[in-house]
Amino acid sequence: MEKKVKKTREKLSFIRGLLTGLGIVAVIYFVSMALPVGGYAQKPGTLQALRKSKEIQRMIQNYYLDEVDELTQTEYMYLGQVAGLGDEYSTYYTPEQYASYQRKQAGAYMGIGISIALAGEDESEIVIVECQEGYPAAEAGIQVEDVILAVNGEEVEGMTTAEVSTLIQSSENNTVILTLRREGESDSFDISVEMTELEQTYVEGEMLNKTVGYISISQFTGVTSNQFKNTYGELQLQGMEKLILDLRGNPGGLVDSACDTLSQIISSGVLVYTEDKNGKRTERTSDGIGSIEIPLVVLVNADTASSAEIFAGAIQDYQVGTIVGETTYGKGIVQDTYRLSDGSYLKLTVSRYFTPNGHNIHGVGITPDVEVSMDTDSDKDIQLDEALKLIAEL
């Protein structure tokens, strides 16, 4: 019995000592936070930096005129930490922002097949400006010029089109209920619509004449490679013997998507390789799907960037096509995303990429084989005209 009492006393004594220690640490922390900063913080996360942040917040609370959205303030604090890197390609995403970013990169998303815009006398109404035939919205009876008043019971007055789109796409069980107002109807009404996966078009093609096909790739996303395969096949059936591939204005996108598309042109070999801060090299090679064995001209301009430059660089290095146009943008760095413990994300620049022959194009771009500048005062597409002349000789 005495042993039990002794152990209990020892435990209580230990707990009291622990609590006393924690209390002293807490007092020291809160006192240090309340003291003047004293010195300039050199690194984030240091005591000086934390004290300065608290000092700024106290001044905002004491003197700032309007109400403070502390959640937004906190998110901007994280964003500012990344912005301090001075790298325009590194950023911080809230969970909602990252979900939107992923949808754009994927190239496919859940939706109902409508396009919306702000309209009305003060441009405050969310109006349906396009209702795609054959998609859920049209089949449910929604019409162009219908005004959206609410989504799933939540009023949309004062929202942007992006906010309304996000509200629709985040509907539970893939079912969205739109409250609409229609001209000629006295009362508003609800329509329930089942969402479906919609695929945006990033590849378009046509025949320019009896033998020359034209394919434009606007961005490399999760669906681009398959769209290119299908478009190329359709033009082959129409008699294509030569191809002009247009990457002008293509901002890049997914490196994997660019490489998957390249694999349909270059049958084997390194398509691009990257090197990280430690010099570790990672290669991406063709999976040998096939190769284009017809004359190829690729159009580029100053807005051709990132993954689109990977694409053009491989075409040029392997000499499977002629690059025509203007020197490209010159983004030769790669970003990766990392999930934080609270579900938010960081996108950070992690490596440089090099063309198959080892060219680092960051800040330099790719110089075309045939340089042709656009005449901004002319309606003629002289770059495309030059491509047609070249390909006629191949």
RAQUI-V896567 format. One record per pair of residues at least 12 apart in sequence whose C-alpha atoms are under 8 Angstrom apart, sorted by sequence separation. I is the first residue (numbers start at 0). J is the second residue. D is the distance in whole Angstrom. If there is no record, write none. Layout:
{{I/J/D} {I/J/D}}
This chain:
{{78/90/7} {115/127/4} {116/128/7} {130/142/6} {177/189/6} {178/190/7} {202/214/7} {203/215/5} {258/270/7} {270/282/8} {271/283/6} {299/311/8} {334/346/6} {335/347/6} {78/91/5} {114/127/6} {115/128/5} {130/143/6} {150/163/8} {176/189/6} {177/190/5} {202/215/6} {203/216/7} {269/282/7} {270/283/6} {271/284/7} {334/347/5} {335/348/7} {36/50/6} {77/91/7} {78/92/8} {113/127/7} {114/128/6} {115/129/7} {129/143/6} {176/190/6} {177/191/6} {201/215/8} {202/216/5} {269/283/6} {270/284/5} {297/311/7} {334/348/4} {335/349/6} {371/385/8} {35/50/8} {36/51/6} {113/128/8} {114/129/5} {127/142/7} {128/143/5} {176/191/4} {177/192/8} {201/216/6} {202/217/7} {269/284/4} {270/285/6} {333/348/6} {334/349/6} {34/50/8} {113/129/5} {114/130/7} {127/143/5} {128/144/6} {150/166/7} {175/191/6} {176/192/6} {201/217/5} {214/230/8} {268/284/5} {269/285/6} {332/348/7} {333/349/6} {334/350/7} {32/49/8} {33/50/7} {113/130/5} {126/143/8} {127/144/5} {150/167/7} {174/191/7} {175/192/5} {201/218/6} {214/231/8} {267/284/7} {268/285/6} {332/349/8} {333/350/5} {32/50/5} {36/54/8} {112/130/6} {113/131/6} {126/144/6} {127/145/6} {174/192/6} {175/193/7} {201/219/8} {267/285/5} {332/350/6} {333/351/6} {31/50/7} {35/54/8} {74/93/8} {112/131/5} {126/145/6} {127/146/6} {151/170/8} {174/193/5} {175/194/7} {201/220/8} {266/285/6} {267/286/7} {308/327/7} {332/351/4} {333/352/7} {126/146/4} {127/147/7} {173/193/6} {174/194/6} {265/285/7} {266/286/7} {267/287/5} {331/351/6} {332/352/6} {32/53/7} {33/54/8} {125/146/6} {126/147/6} {173/194/5} {201/222/8} {202/223/7} {266/287/4} {308/329/8} {331/352/5} {32/54/8} {112/134/5} {124/146/7} {125/147/5} {173/195/8} {201/223/6} {212/234/6} {265/287/8} {266/288/6} {308/330/8} {331/353/7} {111/134/6} {112/135/6} {113/136/7} {124/147/8} {125/148/7} {262/285/5} {266/289/5} {297/320/7} {299/322/7} {304/327/6} {305/328/8} {111/135/5} {112/136/6} {151/175/6} {152/176/7} {198/222/8} {202/226/6} {261/285/7} {262/286/6} {263/287/8} {265/289/7} {266/290/5} {295/319/7} {296/320/5} {297/321/6} {298/322/6} {299/323/6} {300/324/6} {301/325/6} {303/327/5} {304/328/5} {305/329/7} {111/136/5} {112/137/8} {150/175/7} {151/176/5} {152/177/8} {201/226/7} {202/227/6} {258/283/7} {262/287/6} {263/288/6} {264/289/6} {265/290/5} {294/319/8} {295/320/5} {296/321/5} {297/322/5} {298/323/5} {299/324/5} {300/325/4} {301/326/6} {302/327/6} {303/328/6} {304/329/6} {305/330/5} {150/176/6} {151/177/6} {152/178/7} {200/226/8} {204/230/6} {258/284/8} {259/285/8} {262/288/6} {263/289/5} {264/290/4} {265/291/7} {294/320/7} {295/321/6} {296/322/6} {297/323/6} {298/324/6} {299/325/6} {300/326/6} {301/327/4} {302/328/6} {304/330/6} {305/331/6} {150/177/5} {151/178/8} {203/230/7} {204/231/8} {212/239/5} {258/285/7} {259/286/8} {262/289/7} {263/290/5} {264/291/5} {296/323/7} {299/326/7} {300/327/5} {301/328/5} {305/332/8} {149/177/6} {150/178/6} {202/230/7} {206/234/7} {210/238/6} {211/239/6} {212/240/7} {214/242/7} {216/244/8} {262/290/7} {263/291/7} {299/327/7} {300/328/8} {331/359/7} {148/177/8} {149/178/5} {205/234/7} {209/238/7} {210/239/5} {211/240/6} {212/241/6} {213/242/6} {214/243/6} {215/244/6} {216/245/6} {217/246/7} {331/360/5} {332/361/7} {125/155/8} {147/177/7} {148/178/5} {149/179/7} {204/234/7} {209/239/7} {210/240/5} {211/241/5} {212/242/5} {213/243/5} {214/244/5} {215/245/5} {216/246/6} {217/247/8} {330/360/7} {331/361/4} {147/178/6} {148/179/6} {206/237/8} {210/241/6} {211/242/6} {212/243/6} {213/244/6} {214/245/6} {215/246/6} {217/248/7} {218/249/5} {329/360/6} {330/361/5} {331/362/7} {124/156/7} {147/179/5} {148/180/7} {211/243/7} {213/245/7} {217/249/5} {218/250/6} {219/251/6} {220/252/6} {221/253/7} {224/256/6} {228/260/8} {329/361/5} {330/362/6} {123/156/7} {146/179/5} {147/180/7} {206/239/7} {216/249/7} {217/250/8} {218/251/6} {219/252/5} {220/253/6} {223/256/7} {224/257/7} {227/260/7} {329/362/5} {123/157/7} {145/179/6} {146/180/5} {218/252/6} {219/253/6} {222/256/8} {328/362/8} {329/363/5} {330/364/7} {125/160/7} {145/180/6} {146/181/6} {219/254/8} {221/256/6} {224/259/6} {225/260/8} {228/263/8} {328/363/8} {329/364/4} {145/181/5} {220/256/6} {224/260/5} {327/363/8} {328/364/5} {329/365/7} {144/181/7} {145/182/7} {219/256/6} {223/260/7} {327/364/5} {328/365/8} {219/257/6} {271/309/7} {316/354/7} {326/364/6} {327/365/5} {270/309/8} {316/355/6} {326/365/5} {327/366/7} {316/356/6} {326/366/5} {313/354/6} {325/366/7} {326/367/6} {117/159/8} {271/313/7} {312/354/6} {313/355/6} {325/367/6} {117/160/7} {270/313/6} {312/355/8} {324/367/6} {116/160/6} {309/353/8} {323/367/5} {326/370/8} {115/160/7} {309/354/7} {322/367/5} {323/368/6} {324/369/7} {325/370/6} {321/367/8} {322/368/5} {323/369/5} {324/370/5} {325/371/6} {321/368/6} {322/369/6} {323/370/6} {324/371/5} {325/372/6} {321/369/8} {323/371/7} {324/372/6} {141/190/8} {257/306/6} {261/310/7} {265/314/8} {140/190/8} {257/307/7} {139/190/7} {242/293/7} {244/295/7} {246/297/7} {247/298/6} {248/299/8} {139/191/7} {241/293/5} {242/294/6} {243/295/6} {244/296/6} {245/297/6} {246/298/6} {247/299/5} {248/300/7} {250/302/6} {251/303/7} {254/306/5} {257/309/7} {258/310/7} {139/192/6} {240/293/6} {241/294/5} {242/295/5} {243/296/5} {244/297/5} {245/298/5} {246/299/5} {247/300/5} {248/301/8} {249/302/6} {250/303/6} {251/304/5} {252/305/7} {253/306/7} {257/310/6} {312/365/7} {240/294/8} {241/295/6} {242/296/7} {243/297/6} {244/298/6} {245/299/7} {246/300/8} {247/301/8} {248/302/5} {249/303/5} {250/304/5} {251/305/5} {252/306/6} {265/319/8} {311/365/8} {243/298/7} {247/302/6} {248/303/5} {249/304/6} {250/305/6} {251/306/4} {252/307/8} {254/309/8} {136/192/6} {247/303/5} {248/304/8} {250/306/8} {251/307/5} {308/364/8} {110/167/7} {135/192/6} {246/303/6} {250/307/7} {251/308/7} {308/365/7} {110/168/6} {135/193/6} {249/307/6} {324/382/6} {109/168/6} {135/194/7} {323/382/7} {135/195/7} {246/307/7} {323/385/8} {323/386/7} {109/173/8} {99/165/8} {299/367/8} {276/349/7} {275/349/6} {276/350/7} {275/350/4} {274/350/5} {275/351/7} {273/350/6} {274/351/5} {273/351/5} {274/352/6} {273/352/4} {272/352/6} {273/353/6} {111/192/7} {271/352/7} {272/353/5} {111/193/7} {271/353/6} {272/354/7} {111/194/5} {271/354/5} {272/355/7} {110/194/5} {111/195/6} {270/354/7} {271/355/5} {298/382/7} {109/194/6} {110/195/6} {112/197/7} {270/355/6} {298/383/8} {109/195/5} {110/196/6} {111/197/8} {269/355/6} {109/196/4} {110/197/6} {219/306/7} {108/196/5} {109/197/6} {219/307/8} {298/386/8} {107/196/7} {108/197/5} {218/307/8} {107/197/5} {108/198/7} {296/386/6} {107/198/4} {106/198/6} {107/199/6} {106/199/6} {296/389/8} {296/390/7} {295/390/7} {294/390/7} {294/393/6} {106/220/5} {107/221/8} {105/220/6} {106/221/6} {107/222/7} {104/220/5} {105/221/5} {106/222/6} {103/220/8} {104/221/7} {105/222/7} {106/223/8} {243/386/7} {243/387/8} {243/390/8} {104/252/7} {242/390/8} {104/253/7} {241/390/7} {89/334/7} {88/334/7} {97/343/7} {97/344/7} {94/342/6} {93/342/8} {94/343/5} {93/343/5} {94/344/7} {92/343/6} {93/344/7} {91/343/8} {92/344/5} {91/344/6} {92/345/6} {91/345/5} {92/346/8} {90/345/6} {91/346/6} {89/345/7} {90/346/5} {89/346/5} {90/347/7} {88/346/8} {89/347/4} {88/347/7} {89/348/6} {88/348/7} {86/348/8}}
